Amino acid sequence: MTDLATVTRLLSDLIGFDTTSRYSNLALIDWIEAQLVPLGGHPIRIENSEGNKANLWVRFGPDLPGGLVLSGHTDVVPVDDQDWHTDPFSMTEKDGKLFGRGTCDMKGFIALCLAFAPFMAKRPLTRPVHFAFSFDEEVGCQGAPLMIQKMIEAGARPDAVWVGEPTLWQVVSGHKGIMLTEVVVTGREAHSSLPQLGVSANWEAVDLLSALRALERDLARHTDPESPFDPPYPTLTIGELQGGTATNILARECKFLFDLRCPPGFDPDAILAPFIELAARTDKALKAKYPECGVRVKKLTNVPPLTPGEHNAAEALARALTGDNALRAVAYATEAGQFHQAGMPAIICGPGSIDQAHTPNEFIDIAQLSEGVTLFQKLVARLN
Ligand SMILES: [Zn+2]
């Protein structure tokens, strides 16, 4: 069966495609499809509205409900302003590690899928095995929902979804949900010596930010001592904040983005309701002064949480193959939450450490891929 050298060669090929989320992933999708179709895989592409990115869903085995999904995202985070010692899009081996953007998050898992596809295809499959490769995961899991919708429409209804995000092959059965919100406050420019002649978007934003700060301080109150999450309560952070152009001009625009991460059982909309109300009141008050002023709140993403401890088929399979029986939950969101919400039981388990994801000089230990070869051999042997 497949050896480590095949996996490494495929990973090197995958790293060679610069699939930073802002670019098209179609060259990579073409390449993957060209490997899988000759093996008998049945491909379906699900494109974004602009037609420059696509999810690739490939089915092996019969067109029936049930079966297994192996899922991974094809996009990677940017390398801008990061201090790389090697070309991030040309895989480099050194000291038992493979360096390159996406080696860990998460083309290593895709390389394993591709390396083992010929052997999966040869199994006498009575239930399907699906590959689900998505786009735009790194910008808020925006691609996968289209593919999940397509699966539902096609009646695929898999029993188990295996999302190969980097977990050092530990079985992660829970993650928080993430809601990402953008707020744009529009004011009216005037000389800063005459503030009565305009509206400072920055001052208005400060009031809104203070309200968020109060909400954020309140969240830790919701600590659940039994929770497997760290920290064991919802968190709210303001990741971006920009406003104004000069010290002597009232800011015309102030924009900020915040993320709210909730463990299962919390309703992010309910938590944010007082803030949304304040924003609407402020918007009305500003528009009454000058029609061009106001506050715009835009929900960018809302990735649902993955609920741990549900003991489903995905978890049972991953535990049987890895031998990891610990209950693990993480604070980052993945497509697993989206599959889970759609009624498809999902777990996260894959090669490499999340510590190396998104960093300059991202790498994967070759030992992690080698462990993957052993795991996939066991997986293939179980497919029927
Ligand atoms: Zn990832």
Residues whose N, C-alpha, C, O or C-beta is under 5 A from the ligand:
A	BS01	ZN	D105 M106 E165
